[in-house]
Structures are given as structure tokens and as C-alpha cells.
Amino acid sequence: MELKDLTVIKPLPTPGDTKWFQHDRFGMFIHWGTYALAARHEWVKSNEQIPTEVYDKYFKHFDPDLYDPKIWAKAAADAGMKYFVITTKHHEGFCLWDTDLTDYKAPNTPYGKDVLKPMVEAFKAEGLRTGFYHSLLDWHHPDYTTDHCHPMRNNAEYKEQDANRNLENYVKYLYGQTEELLTRFGKVDILWYDFSIGGDWNPKGKDQWHSEELVKKIRSLQPDIIINDRLQIDQDVKTPEQYMPDEWVKVGGQPVVWEGCHTFSGSWGYYRDEETWKSVEQLLIMLIDTVSKGGNLLLNVGPTGRGEFDERVYDRLKGIGKWMRRHSRSIYGCTQAPLEFECPRDCRYTYNPETQRLYLHMLSYPFGGVKLTGEVVKHIEYMQILSDASEVRYNVNEDKTVAHLNLPVKKPLGADIPVIEIYLK
């Protein structure tokens, strides 16, 4: 079988431009709002059922005096991230930009300035593409009705007032803010909505959002934009959250463009006392495993109330960047390997169909060597350790079904997860 005849999975076509997305593979998610001051989860208003008049103390004290988006952007770029997605408005309703449609925005806090515009400028200056997360929920808007996620879900007096609330007014507000975001910040590459609510009590989904109309409006303003799946109408990308899929994500049995979103620790927003931080090695394995199944990794940061990343974030980003500096070509432009290639135990393949190179990531470094079997052996032209381009010598049996790779006893320098680059013929 020739290389061109092997089975390389390709996802279904999308309305938006996902070609760059499937090449770049790695992005930064940022969850930032007034909940950073509470420092105990971005859902704190709902989790603790806090009334707006009490929750407003965070708005009145939001003053990120150490905020410098250039530092954030450089850290992301140095880690090898190629795009970012920022929470323009989370479920609490607080807006990071100088919107005309509400007073509940960053310029009206003690900080007194739009924080979104300089962030977009900083990340674009570092070469990263722009993504906006925008919550479909809004626990601050006067016409947003209660539901099972709402902070006032158990407040009978508040719920009675739903009769006087008009969700359609909120939807007009949602459309208006969407238009602001897509017309005031230049090219926007991703619009990441979150999320539709099911259930019998005040469900909010595609019918309430008028999702088809909203999608048309978005594409009229930014035709190439990538839209996620949380309007309850599949568009460009599926978004599994906080779990690692076992295989390429499919819809109706067909592979689709997908992106796993994950946190460094167990919370999206800044959570001072949360301690389940993933190691650099764990995060790298997540990235490699995701790309080996044809997906992207969107890795989240929750900045503090003073506008800084947690020091542990910088530590992880630095570690990822160190590995990516020598191994990024096993990530960028790569996807799942041909289905005929059997991957060795404790390893992951990624494959670049343009360069016709296969990458063997050794998640558990073997003692002395590794064995490749089956179809892949017939296509090997040359092999090297990616971190230093040192040749990997190998022996092939007579019928070309097994290749024994001779590896150094110790891991190569600067390769916590070593990668063998296999040139295919």
C-alpha cells in the first residue's frame, strides 16, 4: 500500500474558516470578571445564591492595578499558543469592554477603563488570533428570567417577578452586544458562546436565542469566523469540556472539527484555595493526546483580581514552552496518524500530511528501544530524535513487518516527552 492510499481522517467541512484552526492546535482560554475578587469559582454567584445587591461589592472594588496584557500575551506566545479566547462577559453579566448597552462594565469600576481593547491589541501584536467567549446567560440583566442555574432559583419573591420580565428584551441586548464585539475590535477569529439551558423550567436554547437568526447576523459581520456548538446549532467546532475523548469526536458517526477546553486546576475563574493543579507533563500529554485524535487544546487561565496570572500558570507555561520550542512541529499542522499505523504501547502518533512526517511521542520512555510493527514499517525512510535531530538507527526484519529502534538509555536532553520524527516514503 502506498502512502497516498492510507486512511487519513478528515473532518466534515465547516461554514467558517477552520483551516488555520486545525493547523495551530493550541490556544489560551481566559476567564476573567468580578468573580476574581471572590476568588472561589466563576459560578460563585450561582453556587452561593448571592443576590445582585450583595454581589455588587465585587463590581465596586474591581481595580486590577497590575493588569498588563502584554505580559499575558508574551507568556502565551512563548508557550507556543497560537490563539486566545477571552470571556467578554461571563454568566454574572459583567462586561470587560466599553459597551453602550449597560453600565455594568469595566469602565464604571474603580479601574475606570476598557480592559478588552488593550488585551486584543497585545495578543495580536504577539501574533495570536482573537477569540471572544460570550455568555448566553446573564444573572444581572433585568429581563433575564430565572432557571435552574440562576442565583435566585430558590427565591420565591424574585421568581414571581418573572411574569414582568421579557426575555426577548434580553435577546435583543445579546444581539446588540454581539454586534459591538464583531465591529469594534477588527477581525475576530472565534466566537465561543456559552451555553444553552435545558430542562422543563424556563429552558433557554436555540428557540429562545433565535439561534439561526443570530448565526446569520454573525456571519454577515465576520464571514470567516469560527462559531462553536453551544447555540444548539452545530456550526464549526464541537467543544468537549474537562474530559479527554477516547477518539476523534464525531457527530452522527462523522468526524468533526473539535477542541477540548481544560483548566490548569479545577476552576475556570481565579480560585485562591483550589489545589488540583496539573503538572507540565500532564498538560503536555493532554496536548499530544488531543492532537493525536485530530483535535485542538484550549487551556484556561483565571487571572487574579489585581490582573495577574497565578505564578503556577507562568511555571506551567514556561515548561510547555520549553518543550514546544523543540517539538512544535509534532503539533502544528498535525492530526491523527493513518488508521493503518499501529502505535506502540504508552506512545502517541501525530501526523503531518503536508510534510509526510510521522511523530512518535513516548509518554513513558522505554529502556533501550522501541518496536514498530505492521504497515508503518514499510514506509520508513529515515528517523531522528526531534529535540536534537540526532539519527535513530533501526533494524527491520526480512518481511518488513517489525522495526527495532535503538534509543539512548537516557532521555535526550530537553525532551521530557521525547519525540521521534519519522520521515515517510
C-alpha positions as CSV (number, residue, x, y, z in Angstrom):
1,M,0.0,0.0,0.0
2,E,1.4,3.4,-1.0
3,L,1.4,6.3,1.4
4,K,-1.3,8.2,-0.6
5,D,-3.6,5.2,-0.2
6,L,-3.6,5.1,3.6
7,T,-6.6,6.2,5.5
8,V,-6.2,9.7,6.9
9,I,-9.3,11.1,8.6
10,K,-10.6,14.5,7.5
11,P,-13.4,16.2,9.4
12,L,-16.6,17.4,7.8
13,P,-16.4,20.8,6.1
14,T,-17.5,23.9,8.1
15,P,-19.2,27.2,7.3
16,G,-16.3,29.2,8.9
17,D,-12.6,29.1,8.2
18,T,-11.2,26.3,10.3
19,K,-8.1,25.6,8.1
20,W,-5.8,27.8,10.3
21,F,-7.5,26.4,13.4
22,Q,-6.7,22.8,12.5
23,H,-3.1,23.8,11.9
24,D,-2.5,25.9,15.0
25,R,-3.9,23.3,17.5
26,F,-3.2,25.2,20.8
27,G,-4.8,28.2,22.4
28,M,-5.3,30.1,25.6
29,F,-8.7,30.5,27.3
30,I,-9.0,33.3,29.8
31,H,-11.8,33.6,32.4
32,W,-11.8,37.0,34.0
33,G,-14.5,39.0,35.7
34,T,-15.5,40.4,39.0
35,Y,-15.7,36.9,40.4
36,A,-11.9,37.0,40.5
37,L,-12.3,39.1,43.7
38,A,-14.5,36.4,45.3
39,A,-11.7,34.0,44.4
40,R,-13.8,30.9,44.8
41,H,-15.1,29.9,41.4
42,E,-16.6,31.9,38.5
43,W,-20.0,30.4,39.4
44,V,-19.8,31.8,42.9
45,K,-22.9,34.0,42.4
46,S,-25.0,30.9,41.5
47,N,-23.3,28.4,43.8
48,E,-23.9,30.6,46.9
49,Q,-27.1,32.1,45.6
50,I,-25.9,35.6,46.1
51,P,-28.4,38.4,45.4
52,T,-27.2,41.1,42.9
53,E,-27.2,43.8,45.6
54,V,-24.7,41.8,47.6
55,Y,-22.7,40.6,44.7
56,D,-22.2,44.2,43.6
57,K,-19.5,44.6,46.1
58,Y,-17.1,42.9,43.7
59,F,-18.1,45.4,40.9
60,K,-17.5,48.3,43.3
61,H,-14.0,47.1,44.2
62,F,-12.8,45.8,40.8
63,D,-9.4,47.5,40.3
64,P,-6.8,45.3,38.6
65,D,-3.9,47.8,39.1
66,L,-1.3,45.2,38.0
67,Y,-3.0,44.3,34.7
68,D,-0.6,44.3,31.8
69,P,-1.9,42.3,28.8
70,K,1.4,42.4,27.1
71,I,2.8,40.1,29.8
72,W,-0.1,37.7,29.3
73,A,0.3,37.7,25.6
74,K,4.0,37.1,25.7
75,A,3.6,34.2,28.1
76,A,1.0,32.6,25.8
77,A,3.2,33.1,22.7
78,D,6.3,31.8,24.5
79,A,4.3,28.6,25.4
80,G,3.5,28.0,21.7
81,M,-0.1,29.1,21.9
82,K,-1.5,30.5,18.6
83,Y,-4.9,32.0,19.6
84,F,-6.7,33.2,22.6
85,V,-10.3,33.3,23.8
86,I,-11.3,35.8,26.4
87,T,-14.6,36.0,28.4
88,T,-16.0,39.3,27.2
89,K,-19.0,38.6,29.5
90,H,-19.5,35.6,31.8
91,H,-22.7,34.5,33.4
92,E,-22.5,37.2,36.0
93,G,-23.2,39.7,33.2
94,F,-20.1,41.9,33.8
95,C,-18.6,43.3,30.6
96,L,-14.9,43.8,30.0
97,W,-15.4,46.4,27.2
98,D,-16.9,49.8,27.0
99,T,-20.3,48.6,25.8
100,D,-23.1,51.1,25.1
101,L,-25.8,48.8,26.3
102,T,-25.2,48.5,30.0
103,D,-23.5,50.3,32.9
104,Y,-22.3,47.0,34.3
105,K,-18.9,47.2,32.6
106,A,-15.2,47.7,33.4
107,P,-15.0,51.4,32.7
108,N,-17.5,52.0,35.5
109,T,-15.5,50.2,38.1
110,P,-12.7,51.8,40.2
111,Y,-10.3,50.7,37.4
112,G,-12.1,53.0,35.1
113,K,-11.0,51.6,31.7
114,D,-11.9,49.2,29.0
115,V,-9.8,46.1,29.6
116,L,-10.7,44.2,26.4
117,K,-9.3,46.5,23.8
118,P,-5.7,46.6,25.1
119,M,-5.8,42.8,25.5
120,V,-6.8,42.2,21.9
121,E,-4.1,44.6,20.8
122,A,-1.5,42.9,22.9
123,F,-2.3,39.4,21.8
124,K,-2.5,40.4,18.1
125,A,0.9,42.1,18.5
126,E,2.3,38.7,19.6
127,G,0.8,37.0,16.5
128,L,-2.1,35.3,18.3
129,R,-5.6,35.2,16.7
130,T,-8.6,36.6,18.6
131,G,-11.5,34.7,20.1
132,F,-14.4,36.1,22.2
133,Y,-16.2,33.9,24.7
134,H,-19.7,35.4,25.3
135,S,-22.2,34.0,27.8
136,L,-25.7,33.5,26.7
137,L,-26.7,33.5,30.4
138,D,-26.9,36.8,32.3
139,W,-27.6,36.9,36.0
140,H,-27.5,40.7,36.1
141,H,-29.8,41.8,33.2
142,P,-33.3,42.8,34.5
143,D,-35.1,40.9,31.8
144,Y,-33.2,37.6,32.1
145,T,-35.6,35.1,33.7
146,T,-34.8,32.5,36.3
147,D,-33.9,28.9,35.6
148,H,-32.2,26.1,37.4
149,C,-28.8,27.8,37.0
150,H,-29.9,31.2,38.2
151,P,-28.7,32.5,41.6
152,M,-32.3,33.4,42.6
153,R,-33.7,30.0,41.6
154,N,-34.9,29.3,45.2
155,N,-36.0,32.9,45.9
156,A,-39.8,32.8,45.6
157,E,-40.3,36.6,45.6
158,Y,-37.7,37.1,42.8
159,K,-39.1,34.2,40.7
160,E,-42.6,35.7,40.9
161,Q,-41.3,38.8,39.1
162,D,-40.5,36.6,36.0
163,A,-44.0,37.5,34.9
164,N,-42.8,41.1,34.5
165,R,-39.6,40.1,32.7
166,N,-39.4,39.9,28.9
167,L,-36.6,37.5,27.8
168,E,-37.0,38.9,24.2
169,N,-35.6,42.2,25.5
170,Y,-32.6,40.4,26.8
171,V,-32.2,38.6,23.5
172,K,-32.1,42.0,21.7
173,Y,-29.4,43.0,24.2
174,L,-27.5,39.8,23.4
175,Y,-27.7,40.6,19.7
176,G,-26.6,44.2,20.3
177,Q,-23.6,43.2,22.3
178,T,-22.6,40.6,19.7
179,E,-22.7,43.3,17.0
180,E,-20.4,45.5,19.2
181,L,-17.9,42.8,19.7
182,L,-17.8,42.0,16.0
183,T,-17.5,45.6,14.7
184,R,-15.2,47.3,17.3
185,F,-12.2,45.1,17.6
186,G,-11.1,44.3,14.0
187,K,-11.0,40.7,12.8
188,V,-12.4,38.3,15.3
189,D,-11.5,34.7,14.5
190,I,-13.6,32.8,17.1
191,L,-17.0,33.4,18.8
192,W,-17.3,31.0,21.7
193,Y,-20.9,31.1,23.1
194,D,-21.7,29.5,26.4
195,F,-24.3,27.9,26.9
196,S,-27.9,26.7,26.3
197,I,-30.0,25.5,29.2
198,G,-32.3,22.5,29.1
199,G,-35.0,21.3,31.5
200,D,-38.7,21.9,31.9
201,W,-38.4,25.2,33.8
202,N,-37.6,28.2,31.6
203,P,-35.3,26.3,29.1
204,K,-33.1,28.6,27.1
205,G,-31.9,27.2,23.8
206,K,-32.0,27.7,20.1
207,D,-35.6,28.7,20.1
208,Q,-35.2,31.3,22.8
209,W,-31.9,32.7,21.3
210,H,-33.3,32.5,17.8
211,S,-30.0,30.9,17.0
212,E,-30.4,30.6,13.3
213,E,-31.0,34.3,13.0
214,L,-28.1,35.0,15.3
215,V,-25.8,32.9,13.3
216,K,-26.8,34.7,10.1
217,K,-26.1,38.0,11.8
218,I,-22.7,36.9,12.9
219,R,-21.7,35.6,9.5
220,S,-22.8,38.8,7.9
221,L,-20.4,40.8,10.1
222,Q,-17.5,38.3,10.1
223,P,-18.0,35.7,7.3
224,D,-14.9,33.6,8.2
225,I,-15.5,33.4,11.9
226,I,-15.5,30.1,13.8
227,I,-18.6,29.6,15.9
228,N,-18.9,26.8,18.5
229,D,-21.8,24.4,19.1
230,R,-23.4,25.9,22.2
231,L,-26.2,27.8,20.4
232,Q,-27.7,24.3,19.9
233,I,-26.9,24.5,16.2
234,D,-23.7,22.8,15.2
235,Q,-21.5,25.2,13.3
236,D,-17.7,24.9,13.1
237,V,-16.4,23.2,16.2
238,K,-17.5,20.8,18.9
239,T,-16.3,21.6,22.4
240,P,-15.9,18.7,24.9
241,E,-15.2,20.3,28.3
242,Q,-12.9,19.0,31.0
243,Y,-12.6,15.4,29.7
244,M,-10.4,13.7,27.2
245,P,-12.3,12.0,24.4
246,D,-11.3,8.4,23.6
247,E,-11.3,9.0,19.9
248,W,-11.8,11.7,17.2
249,V,-15.1,13.4,18.1
250,K,-17.9,12.5,15.8
251,V,-21.4,13.7,15.1
252,G,-23.8,11.2,13.5
253,G,-20.8,8.9,13.1
254,Q,-18.9,11.5,11.1
255,P,-15.6,13.1,12.4
256,V,-15.9,16.9,13.0
257,V,-13.5,19.7,13.9
258,W,-13.2,19.7,17.7
259,E,-11.5,21.5,20.6
260,G,-11.1,20.2,24.2
261,C,-11.2,23.0,26.8
262,H,-9.4,22.4,30.0
263,T,-8.2,24.2,33.1
264,F,-4.7,24.3,34.7
265,S,-6.5,23.5,38.0
266,G,-10.2,22.6,38.8
267,S,-11.7,26.1,38.3
268,W,-12.1,28.4,35.3
269,G,-12.1,31.7,37.2
270,Y,-9.4,32.5,39.8
271,Y,-9.9,30.3,42.9
272,R,-7.3,31.1,45.6
273,D,-7.7,27.9,47.5
274,E,-8.0,25.4,44.7
275,E,-5.1,23.0,44.7
276,T,-5.6,20.4,41.9
277,W,-3.0,21.9,39.6
278,K,-1.9,19.7,36.7
279,S,1.9,19.3,36.1
280,V,3.7,20.3,33.0
281,E,3.9,16.7,32.0
282,Q,0.2,16.2,32.4
283,L,-0.6,19.2,30.3
284,L,1.8,18.2,27.5
285,I,0.3,14.7,27.4
286,M,-3.1,16.3,27.1
287,L,-1.9,18.4,24.2
288,I,-0.3,15.5,22.5
289,D,-3.2,13.1,23.1
290,T,-5.7,15.7,21.7
291,V,-3.7,16.3,18.5
292,S,-3.3,12.6,18.1
293,K,-7.1,12.4,17.8
294,G,-7.4,15.3,15.4
295,G,-8.4,18.0,18.0
296,N,-7.2,21.3,19.5
297,L,-6.4,22.1,23.1
298,L,-7.8,25.3,24.7
299,L,-6.0,25.7,28.1
300,N,-7.6,28.1,30.6
301,V,-6.1,30.8,32.9
302,G,-8.1,32.6,35.6
303,P,-6.3,35.9,36.3
304,T,-6.5,37.4,39.8
305,G,-8.4,40.5,40.9
306,R,-5.3,42.5,40.5
307,G,-4.9,41.5,36.9
308,E,-2.1,38.9,37.1
309,F,-1.7,35.2,36.3
310,D,-1.1,32.9,39.2
311,E,2.6,32.2,39.5
312,R,1.8,28.5,38.9
313,V,0.4,29.4,35.5
314,Y,3.7,31.0,34.5
315,D,5.6,27.9,35.7
316,R,3.4,25.6,33.6
317,L,3.5,27.9,30.5
318,K,7.3,28.1,30.8
319,G,7.6,24.3,30.9
320,I,5.2,23.8,28.0
321,G,7.1,26.5,26.0
322,K,10.5,24.7,26.7
323,W,9.1,21.5,25.2
324,M,7.3,23.3,22.3
325,R,10.4,25.1,21.3
326,R,12.0,21.8,20.1
327,H,8.8,19.8,19.4
328,S,6.2,22.1,18.0
329,R,6.4,20.6,14.5
330,S,4.9,17.4,16.0
331,I,1.9,19.6,17.0
332,Y,1.4,22.4,14.4
333,G,-0.2,21.1,11.2
334,C,-0.6,17.7,12.6
335,T,-3.5,15.4,13.0
336,Q,-4.3,11.7,13.7
337,A,-2.0,9.3,12.0
338,P,-3.2,7.0,9.2
339,L,-5.5,4.4,10.6
340,E,-3.4,1.6,9.3
341,F,-0.5,2.6,11.6
342,E,-0.4,0.7,14.9
343,C,1.0,2.9,17.7
344,P,3.3,1.2,20.3
345,R,2.2,0.9,23.9
346,D,2.5,4.1,26.0
347,C,3.0,6.2,22.9
348,R,1.0,8.6,20.7
349,Y,1.4,9.3,17.0
350,T,0.7,12.6,15.3
351,Y,1.0,13.0,11.6
352,N,1.6,15.9,9.2
353,P,0.0,15.1,5.9
354,E,1.7,18.0,4.2
355,T,5.3,17.1,5.1
356,Q,4.5,13.3,5.2
357,R,6.2,13.0,8.6
358,L,5.0,10.9,11.5
359,Y,5.8,11.7,15.1
360,L,6.1,9.1,17.8
361,H,5.6,10.6,21.3
362,M,7.0,8.4,24.0
363,L,4.8,9.2,27.1
364,S,6.7,6.5,29.1
365,Y,10.3,6.3,28.0
366,P,11.3,2.8,27.1
367,F,14.5,1.2,28.2
368,G,16.9,0.8,25.3
369,G,14.5,0.8,22.4
370,V,11.0,0.6,21.0
371,K,9.4,-1.6,18.4
372,L,7.2,-0.5,15.4
373,T,5.1,-3.1,13.8
374,G,2.8,-3.5,10.8
375,E,2.1,-1.2,7.9
376,V,4.2,1.8,9.2
377,V,7.4,-0.2,8.9
378,K,7.1,-0.3,5.1
379,H,7.0,3.5,4.8
380,I,10.0,4.4,7.0
381,E,12.7,6.4,5.1
382,Y,14.6,8.0,8.0
383,M,14.2,8.6,11.7
384,Q,15.6,11.1,14.1
385,I,15.1,12.3,17.7
386,L,13.2,15.6,17.2
387,S,14.8,17.6,20.0
388,D,18.3,17.5,18.6
389,A,17.9,15.9,15.1
390,S,20.1,13.0,16.1
391,E,19.7,9.9,13.9
392,V,17.8,7.0,15.3
393,R,19.2,3.7,13.9
394,Y,16.9,0.8,13.5
395,N,16.8,-2.8,12.2
396,V,14.0,-4.2,10.1
397,N,13.1,-7.9,9.8
398,E,13.0,-9.6,6.4
399,D,9.3,-9.2,5.6
400,K,9.4,-5.6,6.8
401,T,6.8,-6.1,9.5
402,V,8.9,-5.1,12.5
403,A,11.4,-2.3,13.1
404,H,13.5,-2.3,16.2
405,L,14.6,1.3,17.1
406,N,17.8,1.7,19.0
407,L,17.4,4.5,21.6
408,P,19.7,6.1,24.1
409,V,19.4,4.7,27.6
410,K,18.7,8.2,29.0
411,K,16.1,10.6,27.7
412,P,17.5,13.1,25.2
413,L,18.4,16.5,26.7
414,G,15.5,18.9,26.8
415,A,12.9,16.3,25.9
416,D,10.8,15.4,28.9
417,I,8.5,13.7,26.5
418,P,10.8,12.5,23.7
419,V,9.6,12.5,20.1
420,I,10.9,10.5,17.2
421,E,10.4,12.2,13.8
422,I,9.8,9.6,11.1
423,Y,10.2,10.6,7.5
424,L,7.9,8.6,5.4
425,K,8.4,7.5,1.8
